[in-house]
Amino acid sequence: METRPYVPWELMGNFMIDVFKAYGVPEEDAKLCADVLLESDRRGIESHGSNRFKPIYIDRIVKGTLLPKTELEIVKETPTTVVMDAHDGMGMVASHAMMKKLIEKAKKCGMAGGAIRNSTHYGIAGYWTDMAANEGLIGITGTNARPSIAPTFGVENMLGTNPLTFSMPTDEDFNFCLDCATSTVQRGKIEFYARSGKDTPAGMVVTHDGKTITDSAEILKMLTQGTAALTPLGGGPGDETAGYKGYGYATVVEILSSALAGGEFMKSLSGVSPEGNSQMYHLGHFFFVIDPEAFMGLETFKKIAGEICRQLRASQKAPGYERIYTAGEKEYLVWQERKDKGVPVGEAVQKELVALRDKLDLPYVFPFEEQ
């Protein structure tokens, strides 16, 4: 049962927009960035929502490792492809521009693909793939990130959490949307655990001596220091639980995120220079859009996709479990539960919101202050 206080969606959105604007983000860009963050909370993906508003976006703007104004450059373009340089601006702004172009191209040519270099954190990957699915298209994306994952048989953080994400339209009320990291846990989830005073489950992080660690705050410090790493999806450091699968997929995302755009990769994405100073992250993202009309038609695709999901949910349940879900369903159900309530915010986020408001002298009163 949810015990945290709720902040209405409109209030939280307007607040985020005003804070972004106060730190130099143009108004239309601020509206988009706020919507991407709130979409995470709408889906219950709190590791990438309002929990990350200040530490990942505002703090980085202040530090100078994220530019508030996004100057996009088209490096190369063909009828079916685009390569962009985001010049260290808002990754969400760059990704939105990319997806708009690719959707248009895919509707004309059947398929389209693009890549962005010198970008920054682009929020939940499912936001971009759902842009395609909501237009009756298939969306695929991935992004590299700060080094976090150790390769199988290793303990050094080399690869980012590197999500590989798909959205597909169905004949149901929600898209099939698979949006998850290629590590056993994403870095943002550990940040959420730390803010909530919770330990990270054992086996998700390995130290340089090959041992697991569960103290979430300590894990974040060690990840930054490079003395601990996330295990790849499947586990590690060995291959007994098939962690080589997650390691392999993380590497696929790393290659496509950097090589397609001629961008940077792995250790160069740490945000820290060889001298130990803060520097730009220079992240890369890739995107593909496919039009089912170019195959056997959208309605055929949606019907079959929906039927596959329904048959999976109707299959025999394991003892003690009442329900089987398909990707995107839990997120849809969270939205049904939260849409009239707002964003649940914990104590740590409450303090950040109040501090930002007071610092910028913004005219907001949050519901949790009136309790």
VENQUIBEL-V426959 format. One record per residue. RES is the residue in one small letter. SS is DSSP state (A for helix, B for strand, O for the rest). OMEGA is omega in degrees with one decimal (none if undefined). BURIAL is b if it has 24 or more other ideal C-beta (glycine too) atoms within 12 Angstrom, else e. Layout:
RES_SS_OMEGA_BURIAL, RES_SS_OMEGA_BURIAL
//
This chain:
m_O_-178.2_e, e_O_180.0_e, t_O_179.4_e, r_O_177.4_b, p_B_179.5_e, y_B_171.0_b, v_B_-178.5_b, p_O_-176.7_b, w_A_-176.5_b, e_A_179.5_e, l_A_-179.3_b, m_A_179.7_b, g_A_179.8_b, n_A_178.7_b, f_A_179.5_b, m_A_180.0_b, i_A_-178.6_b, d_A_178.5_b, v_A_176.7_b, f_A_-179.2_b, k_A_-179.8_b, a_A_179.0_e, y_O_169.4_b, g_O_178.9_e, v_O_178.5_b, p_O_-170.5_e, e_A_-178.5_e, e_A_176.3_e, d_A_179.7_b, a_A_178.6_b, k_A_179.2_b, l_A_-177.3_b, c_A_177.6_b, a_A_-179.0_b, d_A_178.9_b, v_A_179.4_b, l_A_-179.4_b, l_A_177.0_b, e_A_175.5_b, s_A_179.8_b, d_A_177.4_b, r_A_-177.9_b, r_O_-177.9_b, g_O_178.2_b, i_O_-169.6_b, e_A_176.4_b, s_A_-176.3_b, h_A_-177.7_b, g_O_-176.6_b, s_A_175.9_b, n_A_-176.3_b, r_A_-176.3_b, f_A_-178.6_b, k_A_-172.1_b, p_A_-175.7_b, i_A_-175.0_b, y_A_-176.7_b, i_A_-178.7_b, d_A_179.6_e, r_A_174.2_b, i_A_179.6_b, v_A_-178.8_e, k_A_-179.8_e, g_O_178.7_e, t_O_175.7_b, l_O_-179.0_b, l_O_-176.5_b, p_O_178.4_b, k_O_-173.7_b, t_O_178.5_b, e_O_-177.2_e, l_O_176.5_b, e_B_173.6_e, i_B_-176.9_e, v_B_-179.6_e, k_B_179.1_e, e_B_173.5_e, t_O_178.4_e, p_O_-177.3_e, t_O_-177.4_b, t_B_175.5_b, v_B_168.9_b, v_B_-179.5_b, m_B_169.6_b, d_B_-177.3_b, a_O_178.0_b, h_O_172.6_b, d_O_174.7_b, g_O_-176.5_b, m_O_-178.8_b, g_A_179.7_b, m_A_178.6_b, v_A_179.1_b, a_A_-177.6_b, s_A_178.2_b, h_A_178.0_b, a_A_179.7_b, m_A_-176.7_b, m_A_176.8_b, k_A_178.9_b, k_A_-175.8_b, l_A_176.6_b, i_A_178.4_b, e_A_-179.6_b, k_A_-178.2_b, a_A_178.5_b, k_A_178.3_b, k_A_-169.7_e, c_A_-180.0_e, g_O_178.3_e, m_B_175.0_b, a_B_179.5_b, g_B_179.7_b, g_B_178.5_b, a_B_179.8_b, i_B_175.5_b, r_B_179.6_b, n_B_-178.8_b, s_B_179.5_b, t_O_-175.0_b, h_O_-175.0_b, y_O_177.4_b, g_O_178.8_b, i_O_-178.4_b, a_A_-178.5_b, g_A_176.6_b, y_A_-175.7_b, w_A_178.4_b, t_A_177.0_b, d_A_172.8_b, m_A_178.6_b, a_A_-177.1_b, a_A_178.6_b, n_O_175.7_b, e_O_-179.6_b, g_O_-178.1_b, l_B_174.9_b, i_B_179.2_b, g_B_178.1_b, i_B_175.6_b, t_B_173.8_b, g_B_178.0_b, t_B_170.2_b, n_O_-173.8_b, a_O_176.5_b, r_O_178.2_b, p_O_-178.8_b, s_O_-173.5_b, i_B_172.5_b, a_B_174.5_b, p_O_177.1_b, t_O_-174.1_b, f_O_179.5_e, g_O_178.0_b, v_O_-179.2_b, e_O_179.4_b, n_B_-174.6_b, m_B_-175.3_b, l_B_174.2_b, g_O_176.2_b, t_O_161.4_b, n_O_178.1_b, p_O_172.8_b, l_B_-163.5_b, t_B_-179.5_b, f_B_167.8_b, s_B_-179.3_b, m_B_177.2_b, p_O_176.4_b, t_O_175.8_b, d_O_177.1_e, e_O_-176.8_b, d_O_-178.7_e, f_O_178.0_b, n_O_163.8_b, f_B_-177.2_b, c_B_177.3_b, l_B_-175.5_b, d_O_-177.9_b, c_O_179.2_b, a_O_175.4_b, t_O_171.5_b, s_B_178.8_b, t_O_176.1_b, v_O_177.8_b, q_O_-177.6_b, r_A_-179.8_b, g_A_178.3_b, k_A_177.9_b, i_A_175.4_b, e_A_178.4_b, f_A_176.9_b, y_A_-177.8_b, a_A_179.9_b, r_A_-178.6_b, s_A_-179.2_b, g_O_-177.8_e, k_O_174.0_e, d_O_171.6_e, t_O_-179.4_b, p_O_-179.3_e, a_O_176.7_e, g_O_-177.7_b, m_O_-178.4_b, v_B_179.7_b, v_B_177.5_b, t_B_-177.7_b, h_O_177.1_e, d_O_175.0_e, g_O_-178.2_e, k_O_176.8_e, t_B_178.7_b, i_O_-175.1_b, t_O_-179.8_b, d_O_-171.2_e, s_A_179.6_b, a_A_179.0_e, e_A_178.1_e, i_A_-178.9_b, l_A_177.2_b, k_A_-176.6_e, m_A_175.5_b, l_A_178.4_b, t_A_179.3_b, q_A_-177.8_e, g_O_-179.1_e, t_O_174.5_e, a_B_-179.0_b, a_B_173.4_b, l_B_174.3_b, t_O_178.0_b, p_B_178.2_b, l_O_-173.7_b, g_O_175.7_b, g_O_-178.5_b, g_O_4.9_b, p_O_179.7_b, g_O_-177.5_e, d_O_-176.2_e, e_O_-179.7_e, t_O_173.3_e, a_O_175.7_e, g_A_177.5_b, y_A_177.4_b, k_A_176.8_e, g_A_177.2_b, y_A_-179.6_b, g_A_179.7_b, y_A_176.8_b, a_A_178.5_b, t_A_175.2_b, v_A_-179.3_b, v_A_179.5_b, e_A_-178.8_b, i_A_-177.2_b, l_A_-179.0_b, s_A_-176.7_b, s_A_-171.6_b, a_A_-179.9_e, l_O_-177.7_b, a_O_-176.6_b, g_O_-176.0_e, g_O_-177.2_b, e_O_-172.3_b, f_O_175.5_b, m_A_-170.6_b, k_A_-179.8_b, s_A_-179.4_b, l_A_-172.4_b, s_O_-175.1_b, g_O_-180.0_b, v_B_179.9_e, s_O_177.2_e, p_O_179.5_e, e_O_178.3_e, g_O_179.5_e, n_O_177.0_e, s_B_177.4_e, q_O_179.2_e, m_O_-176.8_b, y_O_177.3_b, h_O_-179.8_b, l_B_176.2_b, g_B_176.6_b, h_B_171.2_b, f_B_-175.3_b, f_B_172.2_b, f_B_178.2_b, v_B_-178.6_b, i_B_178.7_b, d_B_178.7_b, p_A_177.8_b, e_A_179.1_e, a_A_178.2_e, f_O_-178.3_e, m_O_175.2_e, g_O_-175.9_e, l_A_-176.0_b, e_A_176.3_e, t_A_179.9_e, f_A_-177.2_b, k_A_-179.0_b, k_A_-179.1_e, i_A_178.7_e, a_A_179.3_b, g_A_-178.7_b, e_A_175.8_e, i_A_-179.8_e, c_A_-179.1_b, r_A_179.1_e, q_A_176.5_e, l_A_-178.4_e, r_A_-178.6_e, a_O_-177.6_e, s_O_-173.8_e, q_O_-179.1_e, k_O_174.2_e, a_O_178.7_e, p_O_178.8_e, g_O_-179.9_e, y_O_-174.1_e, e_O_-171.1_e, r_O_171.5_e, i_O_-179.6_e, y_O_168.4_b, t_O_-173.4_b, a_O_-179.1_b, g_O_-176.5_b, e_A_-179.8_b, k_A_179.7_e, e_A_177.4_b, y_A_-179.7_b, l_A_176.4_e, v_A_179.6_b, w_A_177.8_b, q_A_-178.5_e, e_A_-173.7_e, r_A_-168.1_b, k_O_179.7_e, d_O_-177.0_e, k_O_-177.8_e, g_O_-177.3_b, v_B_174.2_b, p_B_-177.0_b, v_B_177.5_b, g_O_-174.5_b, e_A_-178.2_e, a_A_179.3_b, v_A_176.8_b, q_A_-179.2_b, k_A_179.2_e, e_A_179.9_b, l_A_-179.4_b, v_A_-179.2_e, a_A_177.8_e, l_A_179.2_b, r_A_-177.5_b, d_A_179.7_e, k_A_-177.3_e, l_A_179.6_e, d_O_179.4_e, l_O_-174.0_e, p_O_-179.4_e, y_O_171.2_b, v_O_-177.7_e, f_O_-177.7_b, p_A_-177.8_e, f_A_177.7_b, e_A_-175.9_e, e_O_-177.2_e, q_O_none_e
//
